[in-house]
Structure formats: structure tokens, C-alpha cells
């Protein structure tokens, strides 16, 4: 039997490879090597369907189109594609100021966070949510109405998406399904508001009105399934803390409806979910002492009803939440004893009950940080 071996193919001028048309098959039991390069080395004018290995993310990626860009090759199992990624954006610490830091983790592992990139200026107290490919941050303090995003499969600084309609979206609540991002604005200068807005996550542009929350909401938390978003509202314009939770159907527009009550009157918890269960991780209550609490509560998103006790976190509140289909993460926040910000990351198994366990540390000690992931219950 004869055999032909070819190490290289090029065109007649040796400036590139030949074009192969028709149906082409590979019968080797071994492998082929796609183009390899960093994020910065991506081609300037790619065609839809181009495939390459990204040496920064350590994943295969392909070009989905001009408005979507490069996307990581999807797999049905978290372990096959390296696991879902969570990002933690912005934050602040007493005595250290406000940060522009963004870092990330692989949710299915344990370990310390890694630097992802930086905002163009400092951010805290906004809102965060994730689509299958993008992590979003909106609003924040100082007064901002901007929406920005990062691409989960790469690392780098955020890109401008558009604006919310409010002068400022401070202490907002974020959530998403596979195509739509939801933003409870929280605070639009000069008062707390009940405005809900939305975006289409695969495009860019300004937010559009969705409807109204059941009350003004400030420093609350969101949890999503593929159809529904539930929000713990925080505090209203009178400055009163509330135990109220409301919900919307993500792919419709309209006002929110009552869902049930938290265990107590809290805000400043972080929220996350899988497709079945929503979790509120940490709590802040005022004027009751102690203000900062390590309570973890949960709900069943498809039903209506009050939250139930899940267990205790390793620290208190004001951290960032993100999740995969099995694991929930809380990163950073404030510990009531000894009364300082922390860089702690802890985790739970969402479908069990019990206390949180240590995951690792953020790159910077901070609270008022926002989280997003590409594996939460809305996706």
C-alpha cells in the first residue's frame, strides 16, 4: 500500500494556503491543529465560522458574526469546556477607596481569583448579570448610567454597550436569560426608583423601559431561571428596609408582581441561582444590631412563597454573586467581626442545604462588588 505525506500546503505565491471547496473529510484517528494565537492576535477581518485556539483563554473559539464576535466553542459538560467562569467587577474598601478591578474564577474549581482587566475608571454599587458569552456591569457610584460588558472567554478591559435611561443606576439589581438582560435601576438621581429596564445582550445600544417594580428598590439582589427573574428589593425611597421580593417574566414587558417575603427585612445581599433554586447570600439590616449578617436564604423560583433558611456564609454581606448549574459563589463583602472588608470567596452546592465553604480569595479586599457568570440558572 502506498502513502503520501504532505507537511505543508501553500498557494503558488507562497502567501497562504489553498481554498478547499466541496465536502472535505478527515479520516485520521489522531488530530489536526487549528490556527493558534492570543486574543490580541485575532484576525482583523474574520469570516463567520473561522476557528482558532486562543492561547490566553486556553479554549477553542469561533467567529459568530460582526455583532457577536468571537465565542468560545460550547460543550454540554462544564468539565469539557473548562467550567463556567465568574467575574467580579469593581468595589470599594474603607481607607482604600473605590477600585476599577475586574477578576475571575472558574466556578467548578477551588482557588484564588485571577486578574481579568480594568474599568476605565472606578466603579462600585452598580449591578451585574451575564449572558452565555458576555458579563455586564451597569451604573454605579460615582454617578453613572453606562452599561459595559466583558467577553467571558477572553480577558481584557470592558467595552461600552450603551446607557440606562436614569441619570444614575446606583445599587441596582441585575438578571438575565439567554437573550435579554434585566436592570432594576435602584437609584436614579436624586431618589430611589422602581424603574425596570432591559437590553438585548447580543447587540449593543441603550436600555429600554420594561415596567415597574412593586416598590422602590435599593441595594437588593436578583435570581433568575430561564423564564423568571425574582428580586429581593432592599430598601425604598423612605429609607425603610423591606422583606419584599417580586418577580417578572423575562421575555415579556410589564410590571412586577409580589413573590413572597425574605426571612427578615434585609438588603445588601448578593443573589444567584440555578434553573430551580434562587439563593440570597448574606444580609444587611438597619437599625437592628448586628447590621451585617451571614444568613443564607433560598427560594424555589417557579413557585411563589417566602424564603427559607439555607445555612450560614463564612462572612457577612455586600459581596458579589455568581453561579453554575450546581454551585453558588459569594465573593468579597464585609465581615461584622472585626468590622472590615474581606477578600473571601465562599461557595455552596445550590441543591443542598448547609453552611458555605471557603473557595479562595479575590485579588483585592473589597465590598460593593458586582458579579456575573456564563452558567447561571437563566441560561
C-alpha positions in Angstrom: 0.0 0.0 0.0 1.3 3.4 -0.9 1.2 6.5 1.3 1.5 10.2 0.5 2.6 12.5 3.3 2.3 16.3 3.0 3.7 18.6 5.6 2.7 21.9 4.1 0.2 23.2 1.5 0.5 26.7 0.1 -0.7 28.7 -2.9 1.5 29.4 -5.9 3.0 32.6 -4.5 3.6 31.0 -1.1 1.5 33.7 0.6 -1.2 31.5 2.0 -3.0 28.1 1.9 -5.2 26.9 -0.9 -9.0 27.1 -0.8 -10.7 23.7 -0.5 -14.3 23.5 -1.8 -16.9 20.9 -1.5 -17.2 18.3 1.2 -13.9 17.5 2.9 -13.3 14.8 5.4 -10.5 13.8 7.7 -10.2 10.1 8.4 -7.1 10.2 10.6 -7.5 8.7 14.1 -5.2 11.4 15.5 -5.8 15.2 15.4 -5.4 18.4 13.4 -4.0 21.7 14.7 -6.1 24.8 14.1 -4.6 28.3 13.9 -3.2 29.3 17.3 -2.8 32.8 18.8 -3.6 35.2 21.6 -6.7 37.4 21.9 -4.7 40.4 20.5 -3.7 38.3 17.5 -7.2 37.6 16.4 -7.6 38.4 12.6 -8.8 41.9 11.7 -11.5 40.8 9.2 -12.6 37.2 10.1 -15.3 35.3 8.3 -18.2 33.7 10.1 -17.2 30.2 11.2 -13.5 30.8 11.5 -12.0 28.5 14.1 -8.8 29.1 16.2 -7.2 28.2 19.6 -6.9 31.2 21.9 -3.7 31.0 23.9 -5.0 33.4 26.5 -8.2 31.6 27.4 -6.8 28.2 26.5 -10.0 27.4 24.6 -11.2 26.9 21.0 -13.1 29.8 19.7 -15.0 30.6 16.5 -16.3 33.8 14.9 -20.1 34.1 15.1 -20.5 37.5 13.3 -19.8 41.2 13.5 -22.4 42.0 16.3 -21.5 38.9 18.3 -17.8 38.5 17.8 -15.6 35.6 18.9 -17.3 32.9 21.1 -15.9 30.0 23.0 -16.8 26.6 21.5 -19.6 25.4 23.6 -19.8 22.0 25.2 -22.6 20.3 27.0 -20.5 19.5 30.1 -18.8 22.1 32.2 -15.7 19.8 32.6 -15.3 19.6 28.8 -15.1 23.4 28.2 -13.1 24.2 31.3 -16.0 25.0 33.6 -18.2 28.1 33.9 -16.5 31.4 34.5 -17.5 34.0 37.1 -16.3 37.6 37.0 -16.2 40.2 39.9 -16.3 43.8 38.9 -15.4 47.0 40.8 -15.9 47.5 44.5 -14.6 49.6 47.4 -12.9 49.4 50.8 -12.8 51.9 53.7 -9.5 53.7 53.6 -8.6 52.3 50.2 -11.2 54.0 48.0 -13.1 52.7 45.0 -11.5 50.2 42.6 -11.6 49.6 38.8 -10.6 46.0 39.3 -12.1 43.0 37.5 -11.1 39.5 38.3 -12.4 36.0 37.6 -12.6 32.4 38.7 -13.6 29.0 37.2 -16.6 28.1 39.2 -16.1 24.3 39.1 -12.6 24.6 40.8 -11.3 26.0 44.0 -8.6 28.7 44.2 -7.8 32.4 44.2 -9.2 34.8 41.6 -7.1 35.9 38.7 -6.9 39.4 37.1 -9.3 39.8 34.2 -8.9 43.5 33.3 -9.8 47.0 34.4 -12.6 49.5 34.1 -11.6 52.9 32.6 -12.5 54.5 35.9 -13.5 53.3 39.4 -16.9 51.5 40.0 -18.9 50.4 42.9 -22.6 49.8 43.8 -23.9 49.2 40.3 -25.4 46.0 39.1 -24.2 42.9 37.2 -25.5 40.0 35.1 -24.3 37.5 32.5 -25.3 36.1 29.1 -23.8 32.9 27.7 -20.9 34.9 26.2 -20.8 38.3 28.0 -20.6 39.6 31.5 -22.3 43.0 32.1 -22.0 45.9 34.6 -24.4 48.8 34.7 -24.5 52.0 36.6 -22.7 52.6 39.9 -21.1 55.2 42.0 -19.7 57.8 41.1 -22.9 58.9 39.2 -23.0 56.7 36.1 -25.7 55.5 33.7 -23.3 53.5 31.5 -23.6 49.8 30.6 -20.4 47.9 29.8 -19.5 44.3 29.1 -16.6 41.8 29.0 -16.4 38.6 27.0 -16.2 35.6 29.3 -14.0 33.5 27.0 -11.2 36.1 26.9 -9.6 38.5 29.4 -9.3 42.3 28.9 -11.0 45.6 29.7 -14.7 46.2 29.3 -16.4 47.6 26.1 -19.1 50.2 26.1 -22.6 48.8 25.4 -24.9 51.8 25.9 -26.7 53.7 28.6 -29.6 53.2 31.1 -32.2 56.0 30.9 -31.7 57.1 34.5 -29.1 59.7 35.5 -27.5 57.0 37.7 -28.2 53.4 38.4 -26.7 53.0 41.8 -27.3 49.8 43.9 -29.2 48.3 41.0 -30.4 44.6 40.6 -29.3 42.6 37.5 -30.5 39.4 35.9 -30.7 37.7 32.5 -31.8 34.8 30.4 -30.0 33.7 27.2 -31.0 36.8 25.2 -32.3 39.6 27.5 -30.6 41.4 30.4 -32.8 43.0 33.1 -31.9 46.0 35.2 -33.7 47.2 38.3 -32.2 50.7 38.4 -32.3 51.1 42.2 -31.4 54.8 42.4 -31.7 57.4 39.7 -30.6 60.9 40.8 -32.0 62.2 43.1 -34.1 59.4 44.6 -34.7 55.6 44.8 -36.8 54.4 41.9 -38.9 51.4 40.8 -37.8 51.5 37.2 -37.0 48.2 35.4 -35.2 48.4 32.0 -33.8 45.8 29.6 -31.3 45.2 26.8 -30.7 42.5 24.2 -27.4 41.1 25.3 -26.0 40.0 21.9 -26.3 43.5 20.5 -25.3 47.0 21.7 -27.5 50.0 22.5 -29.3 51.9 25.2 -31.7 50.3 27.6 -35.5 50.2 27.0 -38.3 50.5 29.6 -39.6 47.2 30.8 -42.1 48.2 33.6 -42.1 48.9 37.3 -41.1 47.0 40.4 -43.6 46.6 43.2 -41.7 49.2 45.3 -38.6 51.4 45.0 -35.6 49.2 45.2 -32.1 49.9 46.5 -29.3 47.5 47.2 -31.2 44.4 46.5 -30.4 41.1 44.7 -31.7 39.2 41.7 -32.2 35.5 40.9 -33.2 34.0 37.5 -34.5 30.9 35.8 -34.8 30.6 32.0 -38.2 32.3 32.3 -38.5 34.3 35.5 -36.5 36.8 37.5 -37.1 37.2 41.2 -35.7 40.2 43.1 -35.2 40.9 46.8 -35.9 44.7 46.8 -33.7 46.1 49.6 -35.0 49.5 50.7 -37.4 52.0 49.4 -37.4 55.8 48.9 -38.4 56.4 52.5 -35.2 54.7 53.6 -37.2 51.7 55.0 -35.7 48.2 54.7 -38.2 45.7 53.3 -38.5 41.9 53.2 -40.4 42.1 49.9 -39.5 40.0 46.8 -41.1 40.5 43.4 -40.9 38.8 40.1 -41.2 39.3 36.3 -41.4 37.1 33.3 -38.2 38.0 31.4 -39.4 37.7 27.8 -42.5 39.9 28.4 -42.7 43.5 29.4 -44.8 44.8 32.3 -44.9 45.5 36.0 -43.5 43.1 38.6 -45.8 41.1 40.9 -45.4 40.1 44.5 -43.4 36.8 45.0 -43.1 36.5 48.8 -41.0 37.7 51.7 -37.5 37.2 52.9 -36.9 35.8 56.4 -36.3 39.4 57.7 -36.1 43.0 56.5 -32.7 43.0 54.6 -30.7 44.5 51.8 -27.2 44.3 50.6 -27.3 40.5 50.0 -25.9 39.0 46.8 -28.2 36.8 44.7 -27.5 33.9 42.4 -29.4 30.8 41.1 -29.6 27.7 39.0 -32.6 26.8 36.9 -34.6 25.7 40.0 -33.5 27.5 43.2 -32.6 31.1 43.9 -30.2 32.0 46.8 -29.7 35.2 48.8 -26.2 35.1 50.3 -25.6 37.5 53.2 -27.8 40.2 54.6 -27.8 43.8 56.0 -30.4 45.1 58.3 -31.0 48.5 59.8 -31.3 49.7 62.5 -31.3 46.3 64.2 -28.0 45.2 65.5 -25.9 43.4 64.3 -26.4 45.1 61.0 -24.3 42.7 58.9 -25.4 39.1 58.9 -24.1 35.8 57.5 -27.6 34.4 56.7 -28.1 32.4 53.5 -31.8 32.1 52.3 -33.3 30.3 49.3 -36.5 30.2 47.2 -37.9 27.9 44.5 -38.1 30.3 41.5 -41.0 28.6 39.7 -43.3 28.9 42.7 -44.5 31.8 44.9 -43.6 31.9 48.6 -41.4 33.1 51.3 -37.6 32.4 51.6 -36.3 29.7 53.8 -33.1 29.3 55.8 -30.2 27.6 53.8 -27.3 28.0 56.2 -24.5 30.5 57.0 -21.8 32.1 54.9 -18.2 32.3 56.0 -18.5 36.1 56.3 -21.4 38.6 56.2 -22.7 40.6 53.3 -22.2 43.1 50.4 -20.3 40.7 48.2 -20.8 39.6 44.6 -22.8 36.6 43.5 -22.4 34.2 40.5 -23.3 30.6 39.9 -23.2 27.5 37.7 -25.9 24.9 37.5 -24.6 23.3 40.7 -22.6 25.8 42.6 -23.2 29.3 44.0 -20.4 31.8 44.8 -20.2 34.9 47.0 -17.1 37.0 46.7 -15.8 39.8 48.9 -18.0 41.8 51.2 -18.0 42.9 54.8 -17.4 40.9 57.9 -19.1 42.2 61.1 -16.3 41.0 63.2 -13.7 42.6 63.2 -15.7 45.1 61.1 -13.6 45.1 57.9 -14.0 44.4 54.2 -12.8 40.9 53.1 -11.4 39.3 50.0 -13.0 35.9 50.9 -14.7 33.8 48.2 -17.1 31.1 49.5 -19.4 28.6 47.9 -22.3 26.3 48.4 -23.9 23.4 46.5 -27.2 25.1 45.4 -29.4 22.0 45.7 -28.3 21.0 49.2 -28.7 22.9 52.5 -25.8 23.8 54.7 -23.1 26.3 55.5 -20.8 27.8 52.9 -17.2 26.6 52.4 -14.0 28.5 51.5 -13.3 28.8 47.8 -10.3 31.1 47.7 -9.6 34.9 47.7 -10.2 37.9 45.5 -7.2 39.8 44.1 -8.3 42.9 46.2 -10.1 43.2 49.5 -13.4 44.9 48.8 -17.2 45.1 49.1 -20.0 46.7 46.9 -18.6 44.5 44.1 -20.8 43.1 41.3 -20.7 39.6 39.9 -21.7 37.8 36.6 -21.3 34.3 35.2 -22.0 32.4 32.0 -23.6 29.4 33.7 -26.4 30.7 36.0 -30.0 29.5 36.1 -31.3 31.9 33.4 -29.1 30.3 30.8 
